[in-house]
Amino acid sequence: MSSEEIVLDKKALAQKYRLYYKICRNCGARNPPNAVKCRWCHSKNLRWKKRQRGFKK
Ligand SMILES: [Zn+2]
């Protein structure tokens, strides 16, 4: 087992979580991708936030 693989895996996971998360339409809080309800106001009015990879030059 190499520790490099684990680091890469964690990186990929972190990237995924950075790219996809849910925004509450009610209070605007950021919620984890697996959230069903907003953790702050318990509203179910969540929308997906997708970030594009890379930057515009
Ligand atoms: Zn909320």
PDB file of the backbone (N, CA, C, O) and the ligand in Angstrom, with CONECT records:
HET     ZN  A 101       1
ATOM      1  N   MET A   1       0.846  -1.206   0.000  1.00  0.00           N
ATOM      2  CA  MET A   1       0.000   0.000   0.000  1.00  0.00           C
ATOM      3  C   MET A   1       0.873   1.243   0.000  1.00  0.00           C
ATOM      4  O   MET A   1       1.785   1.374   0.816  1.00  0.00           O
ATOM      5  N   SER A   2       0.597   2.120  -0.887  1.00  0.00           N
ATOM      6  CA  SER A   2       1.350   3.368  -0.903  1.00  0.00           C
ATOM      7  C   SER A   2       0.478   4.497  -0.359  1.00  0.00           C
ATOM      8  O   SER A   2      -0.730   4.541  -0.592  1.00  0.00           O
ATOM      9  N   SER A   3       1.099   5.375   0.344  1.00  0.00           N
ATOM     10  CA  SER A   3       0.327   6.476   0.930  1.00  0.00           C
ATOM     11  C   SER A   3      -0.053   7.507  -0.129  1.00  0.00           C
ATOM     12  O   SER A   3      -0.931   8.344   0.082  1.00  0.00           O
ATOM     13  N   GLU A   4       0.623   7.427  -1.263  1.00  0.00           N
ATOM     14  CA  GLU A   4       0.314   8.381  -2.326  1.00  0.00           C
ATOM     15  C   GLU A   4      -1.109   8.207  -2.845  1.00  0.00           C
ATOM     16  O   GLU A   4      -1.808   9.172  -3.152  1.00  0.00           O
ATOM     17  N   GLU A   5      -1.506   6.955  -2.929  1.00  0.00           N
ATOM     18  CA  GLU A   5      -2.839   6.680  -3.440  1.00  0.00           C
ATOM     19  C   GLU A   5      -3.914   7.258  -2.534  1.00  0.00           C
ATOM     20  O   GLU A   5      -4.927   7.782  -2.996  1.00  0.00           O
ATOM     21  N   ILE A   6      -3.673   7.152  -1.250  1.00  0.00           N
ATOM     22  CA  ILE A   6      -4.649   7.668  -0.284  1.00  0.00           C
ATOM     23  C   ILE A   6      -4.745   9.186  -0.387  1.00  0.00           C
ATOM     24  O   ILE A   6      -5.829   9.764  -0.314  1.00  0.00           O
ATOM     25  N   VAL A   7      -3.598   9.810  -0.557  1.00  0.00           N
ATOM     26  CA  VAL A   7      -3.581  11.265  -0.686  1.00  0.00           C
ATOM     27  C   VAL A   7      -4.351  11.696  -1.934  1.00  0.00           C
ATOM     28  O   VAL A   7      -5.122  12.655  -1.905  1.00  0.00           O
ATOM     29  N   LEU A   8      -4.127  10.974  -3.020  1.00  0.00           N
ATOM     30  CA  LEU A   8      -4.819  11.299  -4.259  1.00  0.00           C
ATOM     31  C   LEU A   8      -6.321  11.115  -4.100  1.00  0.00           C
ATOM     32  O   LEU A   8      -7.119  11.912  -4.594  1.00  0.00           O
ATOM     33  N   ASP A   9      -6.685  10.055  -3.404  1.00  0.00           N
ATOM     34  CA  ASP A   9      -8.085   9.757  -3.200  1.00  0.00           C
ATOM     35  C   ASP A   9      -8.745  10.872  -2.386  1.00  0.00           C
ATOM     36  O   ASP A   9      -9.847  11.320  -2.702  1.00  0.00           O
ATOM     37  N   LYS A  10      -8.067  11.300  -1.358  1.00  0.00           N
ATOM     38  CA  LYS A  10      -8.601  12.370  -0.511  1.00  0.00           C
ATOM     39  C   LYS A  10      -8.711  13.668  -1.297  1.00  0.00           C
ATOM     40  O   LYS A  10      -9.655  14.441  -1.134  1.00  0.00           O
ATOM     41  N   LYS A  11      -7.747  13.880  -2.129  1.00  0.00           N
ATOM     42  CA  LYS A  11      -7.761  15.087  -2.953  1.00  0.00           C
ATOM     43  C   LYS A  11      -8.964  15.091  -3.884  1.00  0.00           C
ATOM     44  O   LYS A  11      -9.659  16.095  -4.037  1.00  0.00           O
ATOM     45  N   ALA A  12      -9.186  13.945  -4.495  1.00  0.00           N
ATOM     46  CA  ALA A  12     -10.297  13.824  -5.422  1.00  0.00           C
ATOM     47  C   ALA A  12     -11.617  14.034  -4.692  1.00  0.00           C
ATOM     48  O   ALA A  12     -12.534  14.674  -5.209  1.00  0.00           O
ATOM     49  N   LEU A  13     -11.698  13.496  -3.509  1.00  0.00           N
ATOM     50  CA  LEU A  13     -12.912  13.634  -2.715  1.00  0.00           C
ATOM     51  C   LEU A  13     -13.139  15.093  -2.331  1.00  0.00           C
ATOM     52  O   LEU A  13     -14.251  15.612  -2.425  1.00  0.00           O
ATOM     53  N   ALA A  14     -12.069  15.734  -1.900  1.00  0.00           N
ATOM     54  CA  ALA A  14     -12.171  17.139  -1.511  1.00  0.00           C
ATOM     55  C   ALA A  14     -12.582  17.991  -2.695  1.00  0.00           C
ATOM     56  O   ALA A  14     -13.356  18.939  -2.562  1.00  0.00           O
ATOM     57  N   GLN A  15     -12.054  17.640  -3.847  1.00  0.00           N
ATOM     58  CA  GLN A  15     -12.380  18.389  -5.042  1.00  0.00           C
ATOM     59  C   GLN A  15     -13.853  18.230  -5.395  1.00  0.00           C
ATOM     60  O   GLN A  15     -14.522  19.181  -5.797  1.00  0.00           O
ATOM     61  N   LYS A  16     -14.332  17.021  -5.236  1.00  0.00           N
ATOM     62  CA  LYS A  16     -15.720  16.748  -5.529  1.00  0.00           C
ATOM     63  C   LYS A  16     -16.621  17.559  -4.602  1.00  0.00           C
ATOM     64  O   LYS A  16     -17.636  18.116  -5.019  1.00  0.00           O
ATOM     65  N   TYR A  17     -16.221  17.608  -3.344  1.00  0.00           N
ATOM     66  CA  TYR A  17     -17.036  18.330  -2.371  1.00  0.00           C
ATOM     67  C   TYR A  17     -16.961  19.826  -2.607  1.00  0.00           C
ATOM     68  O   TYR A  17     -17.892  20.567  -2.289  1.00  0.00           O
ATOM     69  N   ARG A  18     -15.870  20.251  -3.155  1.00  0.00           N
ATOM     70  CA  ARG A  18     -15.744  21.676  -3.445  1.00  0.00           C
ATOM     71  C   ARG A  18     -16.567  22.055  -4.654  1.00  0.00           C
ATOM     72  O   ARG A  18     -17.080  23.168  -4.763  1.00  0.00           O
ATOM     73  N   LEU A  19     -16.679  21.097  -5.564  1.00  0.00           N
ATOM     74  CA  LEU A  19     -17.358  21.404  -6.819  1.00  0.00           C
ATOM     75  C   LEU A  19     -18.870  21.305  -6.693  1.00  0.00           C
ATOM     76  O   LEU A  19     -19.612  21.999  -7.389  1.00  0.00           O
ATOM     77  N   TYR A  20     -19.312  20.437  -5.800  1.00  0.00           N
ATOM     78  CA  TYR A  20     -20.748  20.244  -5.680  1.00  0.00           C
ATOM     79  C   TYR A  20     -21.206  20.436  -4.249  1.00  0.00           C
ATOM     80  O   TYR A  20     -20.746  19.745  -3.341  1.00  0.00           O
ATOM     81  N   TYR A  21     -22.095  21.356  -4.057  1.00  0.00           N
ATOM     82  CA  TYR A  21     -22.718  21.502  -2.753  1.00  0.00           C
ATOM     83  C   TYR A  21     -24.079  22.152  -2.947  1.00  0.00           C
ATOM     84  O   TYR A  21     -24.429  22.598  -4.040  1.00  0.00           O
ATOM     85  N   LYS A  22     -24.816  22.191  -1.887  1.00  0.00           N
ATOM     86  CA  LYS A  22     -26.179  22.707  -1.988  1.00  0.00           C
ATOM     87  C   LYS A  22     -26.308  24.036  -1.271  1.00  0.00           C
ATOM     88  O   LYS A  22     -25.779  24.240  -0.178  1.00  0.00           O
ATOM     89  N   ILE A  23     -27.019  24.918  -1.915  1.00  0.00           N
ATOM     90  CA  ILE A  23     -27.268  26.237  -1.334  1.00  0.00           C
ATOM     91  C   ILE A  23     -28.731  26.327  -0.935  1.00  0.00           C
ATOM     92  O   ILE A  23     -29.628  25.949  -1.689  1.00  0.00           O
ATOM     93  N   CYS A  24     -28.945  26.831   0.255  1.00  0.00           N
ATOM     94  CA  CYS A  24     -30.315  27.014   0.726  1.00  0.00           C
ATOM     95  C   CYS A  24     -30.900  28.260   0.087  1.00  0.00           C
ATOM     96  O   CYS A  24     -30.300  29.335   0.120  1.00  0.00           O
ATOM     97  N   ARG A  25     -32.092  28.098  -0.501  1.00  0.00           N
ATOM     98  CA  ARG A  25     -32.729  29.256  -1.115  1.00  0.00           C
ATOM     99  C   ARG A  25     -33.343  30.162  -0.058  1.00  0.00           C
ATOM    100  O   ARG A  25     -33.637  31.331  -0.310  1.00  0.00           O
ATOM    101  N   ASN A  26     -33.527  29.607   1.108  1.00  0.00           N
ATOM    102  CA  ASN A  26     -34.179  30.371   2.169  1.00  0.00           C
ATOM    103  C   ASN A  26     -33.196  31.305   2.877  1.00  0.00           C
ATOM    104  O   ASN A  26     -33.454  32.499   3.025  1.00  0.00           O
ATOM    105  N   CYS A  27     -32.059  30.738   3.313  1.00  0.00           N
ATOM    106  CA  CYS A  27     -31.121  31.556   4.079  1.00  0.00           C
ATOM    107  C   CYS A  27     -29.764  31.687   3.390  1.00  0.00           C
ATOM    108  O   CYS A  27     -28.908  32.443   3.850  1.00  0.00           O
ATOM    109  N   GLY A  28     -29.563  30.964   2.301  1.00  0.00           N
ATOM    110  CA  GLY A  28     -28.326  31.108   1.546  1.00  0.00           C
ATOM    111  C   GLY A  28     -27.148  30.352   2.121  1.00  0.00           C
ATOM    112  O   GLY A  28     -26.012  30.562   1.696  1.00  0.00           O
ATOM    113  N   ALA A  29     -27.400  29.465   3.094  1.00  0.00           N
ATOM    114  CA  ALA A  29     -26.311  28.720   3.710  1.00  0.00           C
ATOM    115  C   ALA A  29     -25.830  27.616   2.776  1.00  0.00           C
ATOM    116  O   ALA A  29     -26.581  27.101   1.948  1.00  0.00           O
ATOM    117  N   ARG A  30     -24.561  27.273   2.933  1.00  0.00           N
ATOM    118  CA  ARG A  30     -23.988  26.196   2.136  1.00  0.00           C
ATOM    119  C   ARG A  30     -24.157  24.894   2.892  1.00  0.00           C
ATOM    120  O   ARG A  30     -23.830  24.804   4.076  1.00  0.00           O
ATOM    121  N   ASN A  31     -24.660  23.902   2.215  1.00  0.00           N
ATOM    122  CA  ASN A  31     -24.892  22.610   2.844  1.00  0.00           C
ATOM    123  C   ASN A  31     -24.131  21.519   2.111  1.00  0.00           C
ATOM    124  O   ASN A  31     -23.820  21.659   0.928  1.00  0.00           O
ATOM    125  N   PRO A  32     -23.830  20.429   2.813  1.00  0.00           N
ATOM    126  CA  PRO A  32     -23.137  19.323   2.162  1.00  0.00           C
ATOM    127  C   PRO A  32     -23.996  18.692   1.072  1.00  0.00           C
ATOM    128  O   PRO A  32     -25.222  18.797   1.105  1.00  0.00           O
ATOM    129  N   PRO A  33     -23.346  18.030   0.095  1.00  0.00           N
ATOM    130  CA  PRO A  33     -24.069  17.466  -1.048  1.00  0.00           C
ATOM    131  C   PRO A  33     -25.136  16.449  -0.652  1.00  0.00           C
ATOM    132  O   PRO A  33     -26.121  16.268  -1.367  1.00  0.00           O
ATOM    133  N   ASN A  34     -24.942  15.798   0.467  1.00  0.00           N
ATOM    134  CA  ASN A  34     -25.909  14.773   0.862  1.00  0.00           C
ATOM    135  C   ASN A  34     -27.019  15.339   1.740  1.00  0.00           C
ATOM    136  O   ASN A  34     -27.849  14.587   2.250  1.00  0.00           O
ATOM    137  N   ALA A  35     -27.040  16.635   1.915  1.00  0.00           N
ATOM    138  CA  ALA A  35     -28.048  17.245   2.777  1.00  0.00           C
ATOM    139  C   ALA A  35     -29.414  17.225   2.105  1.00  0.00           C
ATOM    140  O   ALA A  35     -29.535  17.456   0.902  1.00  0.00           O
ATOM    141  N   VAL A  36     -30.428  16.946   2.894  1.00  0.00           N
ATOM    142  CA  VAL A  36     -31.800  16.989   2.384  1.00  0.00           C
ATOM    143  C   VAL A  36     -32.456  18.282   2.850  1.00  0.00           C
ATOM    144  O   VAL A  36     -33.228  18.917   2.132  1.00  0.00           O
ATOM    145  N   LYS A  37     -32.114  18.642   4.082  1.00  0.00           N
ATOM    146  CA  LYS A  37     -32.643  19.876   4.650  1.00  0.00           C
ATOM    147  C   LYS A  37     -31.489  20.809   4.970  1.00  0.00           C
ATOM    148  O   LYS A  37     -30.362  20.370   5.195  1.00  0.00           O
ATOM    149  N   CYS A  38     -31.777  22.074   4.989  1.00  0.00           N
ATOM    150  CA  CYS A  38     -30.771  23.042   5.393  1.00  0.00           C
ATOM    151  C   CYS A  38     -30.441  22.824   6.865  1.00  0.00           C
ATOM    152  O   CYS A  38     -31.329  22.630   7.695  1.00  0.00           O
ATOM    153  N   ARG A  39     -29.160  22.860   7.168  1.00  0.00           N
ATOM    154  CA  ARG A  39     -28.773  22.587   8.550  1.00  0.00           C
ATOM    155  C   ARG A  39     -29.015  23.785   9.456  1.00  0.00           C
ATOM    156  O   ARG A  39     -28.941  23.665  10.679  1.00  0.00           O
ATOM    157  N   TRP A  40     -29.300  24.921   8.873  1.00  0.00           N
ATOM    158  CA  TRP A  40     -29.504  26.118   9.695  1.00  0.00           C
ATOM    159  C   TRP A  40     -30.971  26.420   9.893  1.00  0.00           C
ATOM    160  O   TRP A  40     -31.416  26.620  11.023  1.00  0.00           O
ATOM    161  N   CYS A  41     -31.735  26.457   8.804  1.00  0.00           N
ATOM    162  CA  CYS A  41     -33.144  26.855   8.935  1.00  0.00           C
ATOM    163  C   CYS A  41     -34.083  25.677   8.661  1.00  0.00           C
ATOM    164  O   CYS A  41     -35.303  25.832   8.728  1.00  0.00           O
ATOM    165  N   HIS A  42     -33.522  24.497   8.352  1.00  0.00           N
ATOM    166  CA  HIS A  42     -34.288  23.262   8.138  1.00  0.00           C
ATOM    167  C   HIS A  42     -35.247  23.354   6.957  1.00  0.00           C
ATOM    168  O   HIS A  42     -36.210  22.593   6.859  1.00  0.00           O
ATOM    169  N   SER A  43     -34.975  24.271   6.091  1.00  0.00           N
ATOM    170  CA  SER A  43     -35.777  24.367   4.886  1.00  0.00           C
ATOM    171  C   SER A  43     -35.357  23.282   3.896  1.00  0.00           C
ATOM    172  O   SER A  43     -34.186  22.910   3.835  1.00  0.00           O
ATOM    173  N   LYS A  44     -36.309  22.782   3.131  1.00  0.00           N
ATOM    174  CA  LYS A  44     -35.962  21.786   2.109  1.00  0.00           C
ATOM    175  C   LYS A  44     -35.726  22.449   0.763  1.00  0.00           C
ATOM    176  O   LYS A  44     -35.542  21.778  -0.253  1.00  0.00           O
ATOM    177  N   ASN A  45     -35.735  23.730   0.772  1.00  0.00           N
ATOM    178  CA  ASN A  45     -35.591  24.496  -0.460  1.00  0.00           C
ATOM    179  C   ASN A  45     -34.109  24.668  -0.801  1.00  0.00           C
ATOM    180  O   ASN A  45     -33.542  25.754  -0.676  1.00  0.00           O
ATOM    181  N   LEU A  46     -33.506  23.566  -1.232  1.00  0.00           N
ATOM    182  CA  LEU A  46     -32.085  23.591  -1.558  1.00  0.00           C
ATOM    183  C   LEU A  46     -31.884  23.514  -3.060  1.00  0.00           C
ATOM    184  O   LEU A  46     -32.663  22.891  -3.782  1.00  0.00           O
ATOM    185  N   ARG A  47     -30.849  24.143  -3.500  1.00  0.00           N
ATOM    186  CA  ARG A  47     -30.508  24.020  -4.918  1.00  0.00           C
ATOM    187  C   ARG A  47     -29.043  23.615  -5.047  1.00  0.00           C
ATOM    188  O   ARG A  47     -28.212  23.918  -4.191  1.00  0.00           O
ATOM    189  N   TRP A  48     -28.761  22.930  -6.130  1.00  0.00           N
ATOM    190  CA  TRP A  48     -27.391  22.485  -6.380  1.00  0.00           C
ATOM    191  C   TRP A  48     -26.545  23.654  -6.838  1.00  0.00           C
ATOM    192  O   TRP A  48     -26.963  24.505  -7.624  1.00  0.00           O
ATOM    193  N   LYS A  49     -25.343  23.650  -6.310  1.00  0.00           N
ATOM    194  CA  LYS A  49     -24.370  24.630  -6.781  1.00  0.00           C
ATOM    195  C   LYS A  49     -23.256  23.861  -7.451  1.00  0.00           C
ATOM    196  O   LYS A  49     -22.628  22.998  -6.838  1.00  0.00           O
ATOM    197  N   LYS A  50     -23.016  24.172  -8.694  1.00  0.00           N
ATOM    198  CA  LYS A  50     -21.949  23.477  -9.406  1.00  0.00           C
ATOM    199  C   LYS A  50     -20.887  24.483  -9.780  1.00  0.00           C
ATOM    200  O   LYS A  50     -21.160  25.538 -10.351  1.00  0.00           O
ATOM    201  N   ARG A  51     -19.702  24.130  -9.449  1.00  0.00           N
ATOM    202  CA  ARG A  51     -18.581  24.984  -9.841  1.00  0.00           C
ATOM    203  C   ARG A  51     -17.847  24.326 -10.985  1.00  0.00           C
ATOM    204  O   ARG A  51     -17.672  23.108 -11.007  1.00  0.00           O
ATOM    205  N   GLN A  52     -17.430  25.116 -11.911  1.00  0.00           N
ATOM    206  CA  GLN A  52     -16.682  24.558 -13.017  1.00  0.00           C
ATOM    207  C   GLN A  52     -15.216  24.469 -12.649  1.00  0.00           C
ATOM    208  O   GLN A  52     -14.653  25.307 -11.945  1.00  0.00           O
ATOM    209  N   ARG A  53     -14.647  23.426 -13.157  1.00  0.00           N
ATOM    210  CA  ARG A  53     -13.242  23.220 -12.863  1.00  0.00           C
ATOM    211  C   ARG A  53     -12.370  24.182 -13.670  1.00  0.00           C
ATOM    212  O   ARG A  53     -12.703  24.547 -14.798  1.00  0.00           O
ATOM    213  N   GLY A  54     -11.298  24.568 -13.098  1.00  0.00           N
ATOM    214  CA  GLY A  54     -10.362  25.429 -13.814  1.00  0.00           C
ATOM    215  C   GLY A  54     -10.781  26.891 -13.793  1.00  0.00           C
ATOM    216  O   GLY A  54     -11.868  27.226 -13.324  1.00  0.00           O
ATOM    217  N   PHE A  55      -9.953  27.720 -14.281  1.00  0.00           N
ATOM    218  CA  PHE A  55     -10.226  29.154 -14.286  1.00  0.00           C
ATOM    219  C   PHE A  55     -10.192  29.687 -15.706  1.00  0.00           C
ATOM    220  O   PHE A  55      -9.494  29.169 -16.579  1.00  0.00           O
ATOM    221  N   LYS A  56     -10.948  30.710 -15.900  1.00  0.00           N
ATOM    222  CA  LYS A  56     -10.922  31.384 -17.200  1.00  0.00           C
ATOM    223  C   LYS A  56      -9.665  32.238 -17.290  1.00  0.00           C
ATOM    224  O   LYS A  56      -9.234  32.877 -16.330  1.00  0.00           O
ATOM    225  N   LYS A  57      -9.110  32.214 -18.475  1.00  0.00           N
ATOM    226  CA  LYS A  57      -7.884  33.011 -18.628  1.00  0.00           C
ATOM    227  C   LYS A  57      -8.207  34.338 -19.289  1.00  0.00           C
ATOM    228  O   LYS A  57      -7.310  35.153 -19.507  1.00  0.00           O
TER     229      LYS A  57
HETATM  230 ZN    ZN A 101     -31.417  27.577   5.157  1.00  0.00          ZN2+
END
